[in-house]
Amino acid sequence: MKNILLMGAGKIGEMISTMLAQSGDYHVTVADINVRALKRMPKNDSIATLKLDATDADEMAAALHDKYAVLSACPYQMTKVIAPAAKAAGVHYFDLTEDVASTRLTRDLAEGATSAFVPQCGLAPGFISIVAYDIAKKFDTLHNVHMRVGALPKYPSNSLKYNLTWSTDGLINEYCNPCEAIQNGRLVETPPLEELELFSLDGIEYEAFNTSGGLGTLCETLEGKVQNLNYRTARYPGHRDILKLLLQDLRLQERPELMKEIFENALPITMQDVVLVFVTVSGERGGRFEQESYMRKVYAREIDGKDFSAIQITTASGICAMLDMLVDGKLPQSGFVRQEDANFTDFIENRFGSNYARSEDVTP
């Protein structure tokens, strides 16, 4: 049984600890400074809780002692604390961050490390990168790689047509920071909330627009090999315009803490959500210009007698599957590990990754 330190006792931490404990192969110590959050963790012999101040180096070192890996389900700002502690302890490191700067820090720490550093293990970046790269490898030459992901309420009831389903810090971060893309073969930065497009799946209208971080390391991996590569977040139509009003016209992007307070006060959390995954790749294959797409929806469902949201299930499945694959020797055992280093078949056939296989096909 592998001993795991899980940092963060929030909604995603609860799902990760549930999945790992149920597997029978992991003992999870869930650490957080918030005692009330720790009390919400599942009651299981394979789960322990620990009140921990991650900024205290001695406390972190003690918590990491004899651990196989540390999984961070904390806000991206904690990467600069947890990742260096993992390197010092020689412990494998996993996180869910979409923050570009945090991933660059992790890459730097991975240099010369004896353990593996595996960031961006969630939905986007994460699973979306594994899917896109798997399809891209089937082409002789690449023209377009388009990635669209949305975590959406099933029953939108406000003007934003949105409910909180995951980290508010992460949400604001992706709405405010520059976005990477490849355009006409060149690596570029594009502004968030721009390049609005509309599309329809299963008879439902969606919009998509630039957000930061969803491409993970794919720009670096595919640079020089693809003409156009981009990632956009999917929402119900009208969401983007309200966000531009709040963040840009009213300048709330300069006051992220106020924006967070507004969101968390006004937008209720929902467990009734759907995750949309939509990847389209085009290019030359066998002398013909072809296109291949991957389109799925993952819904909330009950697990072990409790309701979990689709974003909890998909995010936790990603990091748990990557942990499993490292244990099984299906990922590099040291240094920086990209999401696209994971084989799609290995991932989707994994006991955790198979949660994505429970998704539904989508009719374009």
DRENDO-1510 file (C-alpha; in Angstrom, 1 decimal, always signed):
<recs>
REC; n; res; u; v; w
REC; 1; MET; +0.0; +0.0; +0.0 .
REC; 2; LYS; +1.4; +3.4; -1.0 .
REC; 3; ASN; +1.3; +6.3; +1.5 .
REC; 4; ILE; +0.0; +9.5; -0.1 .
REC; 5; LEU; +0.0; +13.0; +1.2 .
REC; 6; LEU; -3.0; +14.9; -0.2 .
REC; 7; MET; -2.8; +18.7; +0.2 .
REC; 8; GLY; -6.2; +20.3; +0.3 .
REC; 9; ALA; -9.5; +19.3; +1.9 .
REC; 10; GLY; -11.8; +21.0; -0.5 .
REC; 11; LYS; -14.4; +19.5; -3.0 .
REC; 12; ILE; -11.7; +18.0; -5.2 .
REC; 13; GLY; -9.7; +16.7; -2.3 .
REC; 14; GLU; -12.8; +14.9; -1.0 .
REC; 15; MET; -13.2; +13.2; -4.4 .
REC; 16; ILE; -9.5; +12.2; -4.7 .
REC; 17; SER; -9.4; +10.7; -1.2 .
REC; 18; THR; -12.6; +8.8; -1.8 .
REC; 19; MET; -11.3; +7.3; -5.1 .
REC; 20; LEU; -7.8; +6.4; -3.7 .
REC; 21; ALA; -9.2; +4.9; -0.5 .
REC; 22; GLN; -11.8; +2.8; -2.3 .
REC; 23; SER; -9.0; +1.3; -4.5 .
REC; 24; GLY; -7.5; -0.5; -1.5 .
REC; 25; ASP; -4.0; +0.3; -2.7 .
REC; 26; TYR; -3.4; +3.7; -1.1 .
REC; 27; HIS; -3.4; +5.2; +2.4 .
REC; 28; VAL; -4.2; +8.9; +2.1 .
REC; 29; THR; -3.3; +11.6; +4.7 .
REC; 30; VAL; -5.4; +14.6; +3.8 .
REC; 31; ALA; -3.7; +17.8; +5.1 .
REC; 32; ASP; -5.2; +21.3; +5.4 .
REC; 33; ILE; -4.9; +24.2; +7.8 .
REC; 34; ASN; -8.7; +24.4; +7.9 .
REC; 35; VAL; -10.0; +22.0; +10.6 .
REC; 36; ARG; -13.6; +22.3; +9.6 .
REC; 37; ALA; -12.7; +21.2; +6.0 .
REC; 38; LEU; -10.8; +18.2; +7.4 .
REC; 39; LYS; -13.9; +17.1; +9.3 .
REC; 40; ARG; -15.8; +16.8; +6.0 .
REC; 41; MET; -13.4; +14.2; +4.6 .
REC; 42; PRO; -14.7; +10.7; +4.1 .
REC; 43; LYS; -14.6; +8.3; +7.1 .
REC; 44; ASN; -12.5; +5.4; +6.0 .
REC; 45; ASP; -9.7; +3.4; +7.5 .
REC; 46; SER; -7.5; +4.3; +4.6 .
REC; 47; ILE; -7.9; +8.0; +5.1 .
REC; 48; ALA; -6.3; +10.1; +7.9 .
REC; 49; THR; -6.5; +13.8; +8.4 .
REC; 50; LEU; -3.7; +16.3; +9.4 .
REC; 51; LYS; -3.9; +19.9; +10.4 .
REC; 52; LEU; -0.9; +21.3; +8.6 .
REC; 53; ASP; +0.5; +24.8; +7.8 .
REC; 54; ALA; +2.1; +24.2; +4.5 .
REC; 55; THR; +4.2; +27.4; +4.8 .
REC; 56; ASP; +6.0; +25.8; +7.8 .
REC; 57; ALA; +9.0; +24.0; +6.4 .
REC; 58; ASP; +9.4; +21.7; +9.4 .
REC; 59; GLU; +5.7; +20.7; +9.3 .
REC; 60; MET; +5.9; +20.0; +5.6 .
REC; 61; ALA; +9.0; +17.9; +5.9 .
REC; 62; ALA; +7.5; +15.8; +8.7 .
REC; 63; ALA; +4.2; +15.3; +6.7 .
REC; 64; LEU; +6.2; +14.2; +3.6 .
REC; 65; HIS; +8.3; +11.6; +5.6 .
REC; 66; ASP; +7.8; +8.1; +4.3 .
REC; 67; LYS; +5.3; +9.3; +1.6 .
REC; 68; TYR; +5.4; +7.9; -1.9 .
REC; 69; ALA; +3.8; +11.0; -3.4 .
REC; 70; VAL; +2.2; +14.3; -2.6 .
REC; 71; LEU; -0.9; +15.4; -4.5 .
REC; 72; SER; -1.8; +19.1; -4.4 .
REC; 73; ALA; -5.4; +20.0; -4.6 .
REC; 74; CYS; -4.7; +23.4; -3.3 .
REC; 75; PRO; -5.0; +26.8; -5.1 .
REC; 76; TYR; -2.2; +27.3; -7.6 .
REC; 77; GLN; -0.5; +29.9; -5.4 .
REC; 78; MET; +0.6; +27.0; -3.1 .
REC; 79; THR; +2.7; +25.4; -5.8 .
REC; 80; LYS; +5.7; +27.5; -4.8 .
REC; 81; VAL; +5.5; +26.0; -1.3 .
REC; 82; ILE; +4.5; +22.4; -1.9 .
REC; 83; ALA; +6.6; +21.5; -5.0 .
REC; 84; PRO; +10.0; +22.6; -3.5 .
REC; 85; ALA; +9.2; +20.6; -0.3 .
REC; 86; ALA; +8.5; +17.5; -2.5 .
REC; 87; LYS; +11.8; +17.9; -4.2 .
REC; 88; ALA; +13.7; +18.2; -0.9 .
REC; 89; ALA; +12.0; +15.1; +0.4 .
REC; 90; GLY; +12.5; +13.1; -2.8 .
REC; 91; VAL; +8.8; +12.5; -3.1 .
REC; 92; HIS; +6.8; +12.3; -6.4 .
REC; 93; TYR; +4.7; +15.5; -7.0 .
REC; 94; PHE; +1.3; +15.9; -8.7 .
REC; 95; ASP; -0.9; +18.9; -9.0 .
REC; 96; LEU; -4.0; +20.2; -10.9 .
REC; 97; THR; -2.8; +23.7; -11.7 .
REC; 98; GLU; -3.8; +25.5; -14.9 .
REC; 99; ASP; -1.4; +28.4; -14.0 .
REC; 100; VAL; +1.4; +28.8; -16.5 .
REC; 101; ALA; +3.9; +30.4; -14.1 .
REC; 102; SER; +3.3; +27.6; -11.5 .
REC; 103; THR; +4.0; +24.9; -14.2 .
REC; 104; ARG; +7.2; +26.7; -15.2 .
REC; 105; LEU; +8.3; +26.6; -11.5 .
REC; 106; THR; +7.6; +22.9; -11.4 .
REC; 107; ARG; +9.6; +22.3; -14.6 .
REC; 108; ASP; +12.6; +24.1; -13.1 .
REC; 109; LEU; +12.3; +22.0; -9.9 .
REC; 110; ALA; +12.2; +18.8; -11.9 .
REC; 111; GLU; +15.7; +19.4; -13.3 .
REC; 112; GLY; +17.9; +16.8; -11.6 .
REC; 113; ALA; +15.1; +15.5; -9.4 .
REC; 114; THR; +15.1; +11.9; -8.4 .
REC; 115; SER; +11.3; +11.9; -8.2 .
REC; 116; ALA; +8.7; +12.7; -10.9 .
REC; 117; PHE; +7.0; +16.1; -11.2 .
REC; 118; VAL; +3.6; +15.7; -12.8 .
REC; 119; PRO; +1.7; +19.0; -13.0 .
REC; 120; GLN; -1.6; +19.8; -14.7 .
REC; 121; CYS; -3.3; +16.5; -13.9 .
REC; 122; GLY; -6.9; +17.6; -14.1 .
REC; 123; LEU; -9.4; +18.1; -16.9 .
REC; 124; ALA; -7.9; +21.1; -18.8 .
REC; 125; PRO; -5.0; +21.0; -18.8 .
REC; 126; GLY; -4.9; +17.2; -18.2 .
REC; 127; PHE; -7.2; +14.8; -19.9 .
REC; 128; ILE; -7.8; +17.2; -22.8 .
REC; 129; SER; -4.1; +17.2; -23.6 .
REC; 130; ILE; -3.9; +13.4; -23.6 .
REC; 131; VAL; -6.9; +13.2; -26.0 .
REC; 132; ALA; -5.6; +15.9; -28.4 .
REC; 133; TYR; -2.1; +14.5; -28.6 .
REC; 134; ASP; -3.4; +10.9; -29.1 .
REC; 135; ILE; -5.4; +12.1; -32.2 .
REC; 136; ALA; -2.6; +14.3; -33.4 .
REC; 137; LYS; -0.2; +11.4; -33.6 .
REC; 138; LYS; -2.4; +9.7; -36.1 .
REC; 139; PHE; -1.7; +12.4; -38.8 .
REC; 140; ASP; +1.2; +12.7; -41.1 .
REC; 141; THR; +1.1; +16.5; -40.9 .
REC; 142; LEU; -1.1; +18.7; -38.7 .
REC; 143; HIS; -3.1; +21.7; -39.7 .
REC; 144; ASN; -5.5; +22.5; -36.9 .
REC; 145; VAL; -5.8; +21.2; -33.3 .
REC; 146; HIS; -8.8; +22.8; -31.6 .
REC; 147; MET; -9.6; +22.0; -27.9 .
REC; 148; ARG; -12.9; +23.0; -26.2 .
REC; 149; VAL; -13.8; +22.2; -22.6 .
REC; 150; GLY; -16.7; +23.4; -20.5 .
REC; 151; ALA; -17.8; +22.6; -16.9 .
REC; 152; LEU; -21.4; +23.8; -16.9 .
REC; 153; PRO; -24.5; +23.6; -14.8 .
REC; 154; LYS; -27.2; +21.3; -16.2 .
REC; 155; TYR; -29.9; +23.8; -15.2 .
REC; 156; PRO; -28.6; +27.4; -15.7 .
REC; 157; SER; -30.8; +29.9; -13.9 .
REC; 158; ASN; -29.0; +33.2; -13.8 .
REC; 159; SER; -27.8; +35.8; -16.3 .
REC; 160; LEU; -24.3; +34.3; -16.4 .
REC; 161; LYS; -25.8; +30.9; -17.0 .
REC; 162; TYR; -23.2; +29.6; -14.7 .
REC; 163; ASN; -22.7; +28.1; -11.2 .
REC; 164; LEU; -19.5; +27.5; -9.3 .
REC; 165; THR; -18.3; +24.0; -9.8 .
REC; 166; TRP; -14.6; +24.3; -8.9 .
REC; 167; SER; -11.9; +26.6; -7.6 .
REC; 168; THR; -12.9; +30.3; -7.8 .
REC; 169; ASP; -9.2; +31.3; -7.8 .
REC; 170; GLY; -8.5; +29.1; -10.8 .
REC; 171; LEU; -11.6; +30.4; -12.6 .
REC; 172; ILE; -10.6; +34.0; -12.2 .
REC; 173; ASN; -7.0; +33.2; -13.1 .
REC; 174; GLU; -8.0; +31.6; -16.4 .
REC; 175; TYR; -10.3; +34.6; -17.3 .
REC; 176; CYS; -7.6; +37.2; -16.6 .
REC; 177; ASN; -4.2; +35.9; -17.8 .
REC; 178; PRO; -2.7; +35.8; -21.4 .
REC; 179; CYS; -3.4; +32.6; -23.4 .
REC; 180; GLU; -0.9; +30.6; -25.4 .
REC; 181; ALA; -1.6; +29.5; -28.9 .
REC; 182; ILE; +0.0; +28.6; -32.2 .
REC; 183; GLN; -1.2; +30.7; -35.2 .
REC; 184; ASN; +0.1; +30.2; -38.7 .
REC; 185; GLY; +2.9; +28.1; -37.3 .
REC; 186; ARG; +4.1; +30.7; -34.7 .
REC; 187; LEU; +3.8; +30.5; -30.9 .
REC; 188; VAL; +1.8; +33.6; -29.8 .
REC; 189; GLU; +0.1; +35.0; -26.8 .
REC; 190; THR; -3.6; +35.9; -27.2 .
REC; 191; PRO; -5.8; +37.9; -24.8 .
REC; 192; PRO; -8.4; +36.1; -22.6 .
REC; 193; LEU; -12.1; +36.3; -23.3 .
REC; 194; GLU; -11.4; +37.0; -27.0 .
REC; 195; GLU; -11.9; +35.1; -30.3 .
REC; 196; LEU; -15.5; +34.3; -29.4 .
REC; 197; GLU; -17.1; +31.5; -31.4 .
REC; 198; LEU; -20.5; +29.7; -31.4 .
REC; 199; PHE; -21.2; +26.0; -31.9 .
REC; 200; SER; -23.9; +23.5; -31.3 .
REC; 201; LEU; -23.8; +19.9; -30.0 .
REC; 202; ASP; -26.8; +17.7; -29.2 .
REC; 203; GLY; -29.0; +20.6; -30.2 .
REC; 204; ILE; -27.6; +22.9; -27.5 .
REC; 205; GLU; -25.9; +26.2; -28.3 .
REC; 206; TYR; -22.5; +27.0; -26.8 .
REC; 207; GLU; -20.0; +29.8; -27.0 .
REC; 208; ALA; -16.2; +29.4; -26.6 .
REC; 209; PHE; -13.5; +32.0; -26.0 .
REC; 210; ASN; -9.8; +32.2; -25.1 .
REC; 211; THR; -8.8; +31.3; -21.5 .
REC; 212; SER; -5.4; +30.8; -20.0 .
REC; 213; GLY; -3.6; +27.6; -19.2 .
REC; 214; GLY; -5.8; +24.9; -20.9 .
REC; 215; LEU; -3.2; +23.9; -23.4 .
REC; 216; GLY; -0.7; +22.8; -20.8 .
REC; 217; THR; +2.6; +21.9; -22.5 .
REC; 218; LEU; +1.1; +21.2; -25.9 .
REC; 219; CYS; +2.3; +24.4; -27.4 .
REC; 220; GLU; +5.9; +23.3; -26.7 .
REC; 221; THR; +5.3; +19.7; -27.8 .
REC; 222; LEU; +3.6; +20.6; -31.1 .
REC; 223; GLU; +5.5; +23.8; -32.0 .
REC; 224; GLY; +6.9; +23.4; -35.5 .
REC; 225; LYS; +4.5; +20.5; -36.2 .
REC; 226; VAL; +1.0; +22.3; -36.4 .
REC; 227; GLN; -0.3; +25.3; -38.1 .
REC; 228; ASN; -2.9; +26.3; -35.6 .
REC; 229; LEU; -3.4; +25.1; -32.0 .
REC; 230; ASN; -5.8; +26.7; -29.5 .
REC; 231; TYR; -7.8; +26.1; -26.4 .
REC; 232; ARG; -11.1; +27.8; -25.5 .
REC; 233; THR; -13.5; +27.4; -22.6 .
REC; 234; ALA; -17.1; +26.6; -23.5 .
REC; 235; ARG; -20.0; +28.3; -21.8 .
REC; 236; TYR; -23.7; +29.0; -22.6 .
REC; 237; PRO; -24.1; +32.0; -24.9 .
REC; 238; GLY; -24.0; +35.4; -23.2 .
REC; 239; HIS; -21.5; +34.4; -20.4 .
REC; 240; ARG; -18.5; +36.0; -22.1 .
REC; 241; ASP; -20.0; +39.4; -22.6 .
REC; 242; ILE; -20.9; +39.7; -18.9 .
REC; 243; LEU; -17.4; +38.6; -17.9 .
REC; 244; LYS; -15.9; +41.3; -20.1 .
REC; 245; LEU; -18.1; +43.9; -18.5 .
REC; 246; LEU; -17.1; +42.8; -15.0 .
REC; 247; LEU; -13.5; +42.1; -15.5 .
REC; 248; GLN; -12.4; +44.7; -18.1 .
REC; 249; ASP; -15.0; +47.5; -18.2 .
REC; 250; LEU; -15.4; +47.6; -14.4 .
REC; 251; ARG; -11.8; +46.7; -13.9 .
REC; 252; LEU; -12.4; +43.9; -11.5 .
REC; 253; GLN; -9.5; +41.9; -13.0 .
REC; 254; GLU; -7.4; +44.4; -11.0 .
REC; 255; ARG; -9.2; +43.4; -7.8 .
REC; 256; PRO; -9.3; +39.5; -7.9 .
REC; 257; GLU; -10.2; +39.2; -4.2 .
REC; 258; LEU; -13.3; +41.4; -4.7 .
REC; 259; MET; -14.2; +39.4; -7.8 .
REC; 260; LYS; -13.9; +36.2; -5.8 .
REC; 261; GLU; -16.1; +37.5; -3.1 .
REC; 262; ILE; -18.8; +38.5; -5.6 .
REC; 263; PHE; -18.7; +35.1; -7.3 .
REC; 264; GLU; -18.8; +33.1; -4.1 .
REC; 265; ASN; -21.6; +35.3; -2.6 .
REC; 266; ALA; -23.8; +35.4; -5.7 .
REC; 267; LEU; -23.2; +32.1; -7.6 .
REC; 268; PRO; -24.3; +29.0; -5.8 .
REC; 269; ILE; -22.4; +25.8; -6.0 .
REC; 270; THR; -24.1; +23.1; -7.9 .
REC; 271; MET; -23.6; +19.3; -7.9 .
REC; 272; GLN; -25.8; +19.0; -11.0 .
REC; 273; ASP; -23.3; +19.7; -13.7 .
REC; 274; VAL; -22.0; +18.4; -17.0 .
REC; 275; VAL; -18.4; +18.4; -18.4 .
REC; 276; LEU; -18.1; +18.9; -22.1 .
REC; 277; VAL; -14.9; +17.7; -23.9 .
REC; 278; PHE; -14.6; +18.6; -27.6 .
REC; 279; VAL; -11.4; +18.1; -29.6 .
REC; 280; THR; -11.0; +18.5; -33.4 .
REC; 281; VAL; -7.8; +17.7; -35.3 .
REC; 282; SER; -7.3; +18.2; -39.0 .
REC; 283; GLY; -4.3; +17.5; -41.3 .
REC; 284; GLU; -2.8; +15.2; -43.9 .
REC; 285; ARG; -3.2; +11.5; -43.5 .
REC; 286; GLY; -2.4; +9.0; -46.2 .
REC; 287; GLY; -2.3; +11.7; -48.8 .
REC; 288; ARG; -5.7; +13.2; -47.9 .
REC; 289; PHE; -6.8; +16.2; -45.9 .
REC; 290; GLU; -8.9; +14.7; -43.1 .
REC; 291; GLN; -10.5; +15.7; -39.8 .
REC; 292; GLU; -11.0; +13.6; -36.6 .
REC; 293; SER; -13.0; +14.7; -33.5 .
REC; 294; TYR; -13.5; +13.5; -30.0 .
REC; 295; MET; -16.8; +14.7; -28.4 .
REC; 296; ARG; -18.0; +13.5; -24.9 .
REC; 297; LYS; -20.1; +14.7; -22.0 .
REC; 298; VAL; -19.5; +13.5; -18.4 .
REC; 299; TYR; -22.3; +14.0; -15.9 .
REC; 300; ALA; -22.5; +14.1; -12.1 .
REC; 301; ARG; -23.4; +10.9; -10.4 .
REC; 302; GLU; -23.6; +9.1; -7.1 .
REC; 303; ILE; -20.4; +7.3; -5.8 .
REC; 304; ASP; -20.4; +5.3; -2.6 .
REC; 305; GLY; -23.7; +6.7; -1.5 .
REC; 306; LYS; -22.9; +10.4; -2.1 .
REC; 307; ASP; -23.5; +12.7; -4.9 .
REC; 308; PHE; -20.4; +14.1; -6.7 .
REC; 309; SER; -20.3; +16.7; -9.4 .
REC; 310; ALA; -19.0; +16.0; -12.9 .
REC; 311; ILE; -16.0; +18.4; -12.4 .
REC; 312; GLN; -15.1; +16.6; -9.1 .
REC; 313; ILE; -15.2; +13.2; -10.9 .
REC; 314; THR; -13.3; +14.3; -14.0 .
REC; 315; THR; -10.6; +16.3; -12.1 .
REC; 316; ALA; -10.0; +13.7; -9.5 .
REC; 317; SER; -10.0; +10.9; -12.0 .
REC; 318; GLY; -7.2; +12.6; -13.9 .
REC; 319; ILE; -4.8; +13.0; -11.0 .
REC; 320; CYS; -5.6; +9.5; -9.6 .
REC; 321; ALA; -5.1; +7.9; -13.0 .
REC; 322; MET; -1.7; +9.6; -13.4 .
REC; 323; LEU; -0.7; +8.4; -9.9 .
REC; 324; ASP; -1.7; +4.9; -10.8 .
REC; 325; MET; +0.2; +5.0; -14.1 .
REC; 326; LEU; +3.4; +6.2; -12.3 .
REC; 327; VAL; +3.1; +3.3; -9.8 .
REC; 328; ASP; +2.6; +0.8; -12.7 .
REC; 329; GLY; +5.7; +2.1; -14.5 .
REC; 330; LYS; +3.7; +3.6; -17.4 .
REC; 331; LEU; +5.1; +7.1; -16.9 .
REC; 332; PRO; +8.7; +8.4; -16.5 .
REC; 333; GLN; +9.9; +7.8; -13.0 .
REC; 334; SER; +11.8; +11.1; -12.5 .
REC; 335; GLY; +12.0; +14.6; -13.9 .
REC; 336; PHE; +9.3; +16.6; -15.6 .
REC; 337; VAL; +6.3; +14.6; -16.9 .
REC; 338; ARG; +3.9; +16.1; -19.4 .
REC; 339; GLN; +0.3; +15.1; -19.7 .
REC; 340; GLU; +0.9; +14.0; -23.3 .
REC; 341; ASP; +3.5; +11.6; -22.0 .
REC; 342; ALA; +0.6; +9.4; -20.9 .
REC; 343; ASN; -0.7; +6.9; -23.4 .
REC; 344; PHE; -4.4; +7.5; -24.1 .
REC; 345; THR; -5.3; +3.8; -24.0 .
REC; 346; ASP; -3.5; +3.2; -20.8 .
REC; 347; PHE; -5.3; +6.2; -19.3 .
REC; 348; ILE; -8.8; +5.4; -20.4 .
REC; 349; GLU; -8.4; +1.7; -19.4 .
REC; 350; ASN; -7.1; +2.7; -16.0 .
REC; 351; ARG; -9.6; +2.1; -13.1 .
REC; 352; PHE; -9.7; +5.9; -12.4 .
REC; 353; GLY; -9.3; +7.2; -16.0 .
REC; 354; SER; -12.2; +4.9; -17.0 .
REC; 355; ASN; -14.6; +7.5; -15.4 .
REC; 356; TYR; -14.1; +9.4; -18.7 .
REC; 357; ALA; -15.2; +6.2; -20.6 .
REC; 358; ARG; -18.5; +6.4; -18.8 .
REC; 359; SER; -19.2; +9.6; -20.7 .
REC; 360; GLU; -21.8; +10.0; -23.4 .
REC; 361; ASP; -21.2; +10.5; -27.2 .
REC; 362; VAL; -22.3; +13.8; -28.5 .
REC; 363; THR; -24.1; +14.5; -31.7 .
REC; 364; PRO; -22.6; +17.5; -33.6 .
</recs>
